[in-house]
Amino acid sequence: MPVPSTMVQSRYQVVVTAPGDVTPAALAAIAEGLSRPVPDVAGAILRAPCVLVDDLDAETASALERLLLGLGLEAAVTPHADSVEPPVPLDVAVRVLDVACLAEITNGLAAFLGTTPQQAFALLATPPGLVLGGVGEAAVASLARRLGAGAEVIAAPRDAGPFDLHLASGASLPGWLRSRLGIASAAPREGVFPLGLSHDEAQGLWASLGRTAGVQLVNRALLRWDLVLTAEAPTDRRHDTATLDWLSRRFGIPEPLAPRVLAQAPLALAEGWEAADAEQARDEASRMGLAVTLEAAGFSRAGVALVAIGEEAALRPVLARHALSVPARLPSVLAADLADLEARVLAHELAQAGCRTRFIEAASPQEAEDDQR
């Protein structure tokens, strides 16, 4: 005999809609309460919306929802049969825009990932600053809110591409790949090579490369670009009204200063642009007879030279934090080969201590030793 529908007890599920402000400690407590591994629970929440627990009675579902909300998650109770559409899996990179906010950014990222601030900084300093993989849009929004305006959180579908190749300083490529890229030298320049690979092509290439040191494939959508004037503009271009107006509109360079800017090379005209805008500006520059190229932001390495000292008492603790000592003479190279973010942080802290610095092209250890003599 069928059971009357009025006697069938309704069943429910608890859906996590966003990570909210949950902490790693809270995630561990949730996992323990559900008798599930912490990585499984953390992964599910970062892929929100997701069904955390299914097939519950109304009272249990409501109690669990209240608990999750109290721990900082965003959650809801829905009928047992309701489907939850999985989000598009995203890879996430973070760019530090304002190094004055670095402590806030690093601590916020560490709290979100459940790592130490030192580990979080290492992720930020390793281009392109990849911090998460395969997460949902809700996790991206939560991370951006925690890091604040001093950071740019960039997300891209992990399977979309296109993918490019990045070659670090001193790394080498196998001969077959040099041939494919049209590179004659056994020691090609460092930088990003725009291969434009699909996800499947990138996976195939990565499998062929194996563990080749200093070589990585990066999702182009996670990159930002600097526009660099690589050669002095011809004299007629420096005084051309259309060119000067373009520099003013595109880059905010005052027209009276533009001729001097065009006489300086190499010089970054703009930093951290998205690919489409950067490519359009580069093409416009080319039509005006200007030599402008795109360089992937954050991938270059640099040294920091100390030009002038303010108060030595303020300088010493800065140098101590970076395991450096007060130089015997000025100007002097304090560090010859730093990641982009490391160089920016050191220069910022020295400026705060009243010092004047300048960035230099990253040098080999032998060049740095010779410079100190």
Secondary structure as GFF3:
##gff-version 3
##sequence-region A 1 373
A	DSSP	three_ten_helix	5	7	.	.	.	ID=ss1
A	DSSP	beta_strand	12	18	.	.	.	ID=ss2
A	DSSP	alpha_helix	24	34	.	.	.	ID=ss3
A	DSSP	alpha_helix	38	46	.	.	.	ID=ss4
A	DSSP	beta_strand	50	56	.	.	.	ID=ss5
A	DSSP	alpha_helix	58	70	.	.	.	ID=ss6
A	DSSP	beta_strand	74	79	.	.	.	ID=ss7
A	DSSP	beta_strand	90	96	.	.	.	ID=ss8
A	DSSP	three_ten_helix	99	101	.	.	.	ID=ss9
A	DSSP	alpha_helix	102	113	.	.	.	ID=ss10
A	DSSP	alpha_helix	117	125	.	.	.	ID=ss11
A	DSSP	beta_strand	130	135	.	.	.	ID=ss12
A	DSSP	alpha_helix	137	147	.	.	.	ID=ss13
A	DSSP	beta_strand	151	157	.	.	.	ID=ss14
A	DSSP	beta_strand	163	167	.	.	.	ID=ss15
A	DSSP	alpha_helix	175	181	.	.	.	ID=ss16
A	DSSP	beta_strand	191	197	.	.	.	ID=ss17
A	DSSP	alpha_helix	199	209	.	.	.	ID=ss18
A	DSSP	beta_strand	215	219	.	.	.	ID=ss19
A	DSSP	three_ten_helix	220	222	.	.	.	ID=ss20
A	DSSP	beta_strand	225	229	.	.	.	ID=ss21
A	DSSP	alpha_helix	235	238	.	.	.	ID=ss22
A	DSSP	alpha_helix	241	251	.	.	.	ID=ss23
A	DSSP	alpha_helix	258	262	.	.	.	ID=ss24
A	DSSP	beta_strand	267	273	.	.	.	ID=ss25
A	DSSP	alpha_helix	275	287	.	.	.	ID=ss26
A	DSSP	beta_strand	292	296	.	.	.	ID=ss27
A	DSSP	beta_strand	301	308	.	.	.	ID=ss28
A	DSSP	alpha_helix	312	321	.	.	.	ID=ss29
A	DSSP	beta_strand	332	339	.	.	.	ID=ss30
A	DSSP	alpha_helix	340	352	.	.	.	ID=ss31
A	DSSP	beta_strand	356	361	.	.	.	ID=ss32
A	DSSP	alpha_helix	365	372	.	.	.	ID=ss33
###
